[in-house]
């Protein structure tokens, strides 16, 4: 309810400003109110659009970091396996050499 009240008050301020701008001439209250609603709603629509873009950008960054981490972890696992395999092969070679001697 508080947001509706804030929105109403903001529209009322803009409508009153339009009334004053016209020289306090009465008879245009509906026109001023509608124009004020339009102005305020456009302002808030732009704010919401920017917030949505920020959220979308943050999600893309988070996804990119996650993918990079996953690739890095996969690379570490692969290189770890390769090292273990090389050590195993070296031990086998040493063992074979000892048998020949």
Backbone as CSV, one residue per row, in Angstrom:
resi,resn,N_x,N_y,N_z,CA_x,CA_y,CA_z,C_x,C_y,C_z
1,UNK,0.831,-1.203,0.000,0.000,0.000,0.000,0.865,1.253,0.000
2,UNK,2.026,1.181,0.646,2.888,2.343,0.737,3.382,2.796,-0.635
3,UNK,3.727,1.839,-1.517,4.190,2.189,-2.861,3.101,2.880,-3.662
4,UNK,1.858,2.406,-3.513,0.740,3.049,-4.216,0.568,4.486,-3.741
5,UNK,0.732,4.678,-2.444,0.599,6.008,-1.870,1.710,6.927,-2.383
6,UNK,2.931,6.411,-2.458,4.056,7.195,-2.975,3.818,7.561,-4.437
7,UNK,3.337,6.607,-5.208,3.056,6.838,-6.621,1.968,7.905,-6.779
8,UNK,0.911,7.775,-5.990,-0.177,8.746,-6.023,0.343,10.144,-5.695
9,UNK,1.160,10.245,-4.648,1.697,11.544,-4.233,2.614,12.144,-5.306
10,UNK,3.400,11.296,-5.945,4.286,11.780,-7.008,3.465,12.314,-8.190
11,UNK,2.430,11.591,-8.556,1.550,12.041,-9.651,0.883,13.363,-9.269
12,UNK,0.440,13.453,-8.025,-0.217,14.683,-7.561,0.740,15.876,-7.625
13,UNK,2.006,15.660,-7.233,2.990,16.753,-7.291,3.216,17.216,-8.737
14,UNK,3.354,16.245,-9.643,3.578,16.594,-11.049,2.344,17.306,-11.613
15,UNK,1.154,16.830,-11.286,-0.080,17.460,-11.771,-0.182,18.899,-11.242
16,UNK,0.179,19.074,-9.984,0.124,20.423,-9.405,1.148,21.337,-10.077
17,UNK,2.309,20.793,-10.378,3.331,21.563,-11.079,2.807,22.010,-12.448
18,UNK,2.111,21.127,-13.137,1.523,21.477,-14.439,0.477,22.587,-14.280
19,UNK,-0.318,22.491,-13.219,-1.321,23.509,-12.907,-0.649,24.868,-12.688
20,UNK,0.424,24.862,-11.904,1.151,26.112,-11.635,1.803,26.663,-12.901
21,UNK,2.347,25.761,-13.703,3.030,26.153,-14.943,2.066,26.877,-15.895
22,UNK,0.795,26.485,-15.837,-0.220,27.087,-16.702,-0.726,28.404,-16.105
23,UNK,-0.212,28.797,-14.972,-0.643,30.062,-14.350,-1.819,29.878,-13.409
24,UNK,-1.952,28.694,-12.823,-3.016,28.379,-11.853,-4.421,28.526,-12.447
25,UNK,-4.534,28.240,-13.740,-5.832,28.308,-14.408,-6.588,27.008,-14.122
26,UNK,-7.790,27.154,-13.585,-8.609,25.987,-13.236,-9.307,25.412,-14.472
27,UNK,-9.766,24.155,-14.355,-10.534,23.525,-15.418,-9.735,22.500,-16.219
28,UNK,-8.472,22.340,-15.886,-7.626,21.394,-16.612,-7.109,20.271,-15.696
29,UNK,-7.795,20.065,-14.585,-7.304,19.107,-13.594,-7.198,17.683,-14.139
30,UNK,-8.163,17.235,-14.943,-8.120,15.884,-15.508,-6.977,15.771,-16.514
31,UNK,-6.864,16.778,-17.357,-5.783,16.790,-18.340,-4.426,16.780,-17.631
32,UNK,-4.273,17.604,-16.596,-3.019,17.653,-15.838,-2.736,16.303,-15.167
33,UNK,-3.777,15.719,-14.603,-3.595,14.435,-13.915,-3.146,13.343,-14.900
34,UNK,-3.794,13.285,-16.035,-3.439,12.271,-17.037,-2.013,12.489,-17.544
35,UNK,-1.663,13.736,-17.788,-0.297,14.046,-18.242,0.715,13.679,-17.148
36,UNK,0.374,13.946,-15.903,1.254,13.608,-14.787,1.416,12.093,-14.660
37,UNK,0.320,11.357,-14.803,0.402,9.893,-14.761,1.341,9.376,-15.851
38,UNK,1.167,9.922,-17.041,1.999,9.507,-18.173,3.476,9.770,-17.870
39,UNK,3.788,10.951,-17.391,5.168,11.337,-17.082,5.772,10.436,-16.012
40,UNK,5.029,10.234,-14.939,5.532,9.437,-13.814,5.703,7.970,-14.230
41,UNK,4.738,7.445,-14.955,4.816,6.039,-15.372,5.984,5.812,-16.338
42,UNK,6.215,6.753,-17.240,7.354,6.625,-18.151,8.669,6.641,-17.379
43,UNK,8.746,7.514,-16.394,9.950,7.595,-15.560,10.196,6.263,-14.862
44,UNK,9.149,5.720,-14.258,9.296,4.458,-13.535,9.550,3.291,-14.487
45,UNK,8.986,3.337,-15.670,9.231,2.274,-16.654,10.703,2.247,-17.032
46,UNK,11.305,3.422,-17.212,12.729,3.498,-17.536,13.569,2.956,-16.376
47,UNK,13.197,3.302,-15.155,13.926,2.804,-13.976,13.849,1.280,-13.904
48,UNK,12.668,0.742,-14.145,12.475,-0.710,-14.102,13.281,-1.374,-15.208
49,UNK,13.299,-0.760,-16.382,14.061,-1.298,-17.506,15.556,-1.345,-17.169
50,UNK,16.064,-0.269,-16.556,17.476,-0.241,-16.166,17.781,-1.307,-15.111
51,UNK,16.886,-1.464,-14.158,17.069,-2.494,-13.130,17.095,-3.883,-13.761
52,UNK,16.206,-4.108,-14.713,16.157,-5.414,-15.391,17.451,-5.650,-16.170
53,UNK,17.959,-4.614,-16.819,19.225,-4.745,-17.548,20.372,-5.058,-16.594
54,UNK,20.383,-4.395,-15.432,21.434,-4.645,-14.435,21.371,-6.081,-13.939
55,UNK,20.168,-6.564,-13.684,19.993,-7.939,-13.210,20.443,-8.921,-14.281
56,UNK,20.049,-8.657,-15.521,20.423,-9.531,-16.627,21.939,-9.555,-16.807
57,UNK,22.555,-8.406,-16.723,24.008,-8.306,-16.858,24.708,-9.072,-15.731
58,UNK,24.205,-8.925,-14.518,24.796,-9.641,-13.375,24.668,-11.149,-13.548
59,UNK,23.522,-11.595,-14.063,23.328,-13.030,-14.299,24.289,-13.547,-15.353
60,UNK,24.491,-12.745,-16.440,25.422,-13.156,-17.490,26.845,-13.270,-16.933
61,UNK,27.243,-12.304,-16.113,28.578,-12.339,-15.514,28.728,-13.545,-14.608
62,UNK,27.710,-13.807,-13.814,27.748,-14.944,-12.892,27.858,-16.252,-13.672
63,UNK,27.106,-16.358,-14.768,27.155,-17.556,-15.609,28.530,-17.711,-16.243
64,UNK,29.102,-16.604,-16.706,30.428,-16.653,-17.327,31.485,-17.101,-16.323
65,UNK,31.409,-16.579,-15.110,32.362,-16.963,-14.062,32.193,-18.441,-13.720
66,UNK,30.951,-18.888,-13.642,30.675,-20.286,-13.327,31.239,-21.205,-14.411
67,UNK,31.019,-20.829,-15.678,31.535,-21.645,-16.783,33.057,-21.668,-16.770
68,UNK,33.671,-20.516,-16.509,35.124,-20.427,-16.461,35.666,-21.316,-15.340
69,UNK,34.996,-21.296,-14.206,35.400,-22.129,-13.078,35.272,-23.606,-13.431
70,UNK,34.162,-23.959,-14.077,33.958,-25.354,-14.473,35.026,-25.814,-15.461
71,UNK,35.366,-24.962,-16.419,36.400,-25.300,-17.399,37.743,-25.456,-16.694
72,UNK,38.022,-24.549,-15.780,39.282,-24.606,-15.033,39.367,-25.891,-14.205
73,UNK,38.278,-26.239,-13.553,38.254,-27.459,-12.739,38.418,-28.691,-13.623
74,UNK,37.767,-28.696,-14.763,37.887,-29.826,-15.685,39.319,-29.929,-16.194
75,UNK,39.920,-28.791,-16.476,41.299,-28.769,-16.949,42.237,-29.300,-15.873
76,UNK,41.999,-28.901,-14.636,42.834,-29.371,-13.521,42.692,-30.874,-13.339
77,UNK,41.477,-31.368,-13.456,41.260,-32.814,-13.331,41.997,-33.556,-14.431
78,UNK,41.877,-33.039,-15.652,42.529,-33.675,-16.800,44.038,-33.654,-16.631
79,UNK,44.586,-32.498,-16.259,46.040,-32.416,-16.104,46.503,-33.265,-14.925
80,UNK,45.695,-33.345,-13.893,46.024,-34.200,-12.753,46.085,-35.662,-13.155
81,UNK,45.135,-36.087,-13.968,45.122,-37.468,-14.472,46.334,-37.723,-15.359
82,UNK,46.674,-36.734,-16.187,47.821,-36.886,-17.080,49.114,-37.015,-16.271
83,UNK,49.239,-36.250,-15.223,50.429,-36.322,-14.360,50.504,-37.686,-13.691
84,UNK,49.389,-38.149,-13.156,49.363,-39.468,-12.511,49.735,-40.558,-13.506
85,UNK,49.228,-40.437,-14.717,49.521,-41.422,-15.752,51.015,-41.401,-16.100
86,UNK,51.588,-40.200,-16.205,53.018,-40.074,-16.527,53.875,-40.647,-15.411
87,UNK,53.517,-40.408,-14.163,54.264,-40.943,-13.020,54.187,-42.461,-13.018
88,UNK,53.014,-42.963,-13.272,52.816,-44.406,-13.315,53.682,-45.034,-14.420
89,UNK,53.713,-44.375,-15.583,54.496,-44.867,-16.710,55.987,-44.840,-16.374
90,UNK,56.420,-43.776,-15.698,57.837,-43.652,-15.319,58.223,-44.763,-14.340
91,UNK,57.372,-45.035,-13.388,57.632,-46.106,-12.415,57.713,-47.455,-13.120
92,UNK,56.803,-47.657,-14.074,56.803,-48.908,-14.820,58.087,-49.050,-15.613
93,UNK,58.557,-47.967,-16.173,59.803,-47.989,-16.957,60.988,-48.329,-16.035
94,UNK,61.047,-47.691,-14.874,62.124,-47.959,-13.925,62.103,-49.422,-13.478
95,UNK,60.910,-49.925,-13.268,60.743,-51.313,-12.847,61.249,-52.254,-13.945
96,UNK,60.928,-51.952,-15.190,61.359,-52.758,-16.314,62.877,-52.719,-16.447
97,UNK,63.494,-51.563,-16.222,64.938,-51.428,-16.299,65.618,-52.249,-15.223
98,UNK,65.069,-52.226,-14.030,65.637,-53.001,-12.911,65.579,-54.501,-13.197
99,UNK,64.507,-54.936,-13.813,64.366,-56.369,-14.129,65.440,-56.803,-15.137
100,UNK,65.751,-55.925,-16.092,66.756,-56.260,-17.100,68.147,-56.348,-16.477
101,UNK,68.431,-55.580,-15.468,69.740,-55.575,-14.841,69.789,-56.643,-13.826
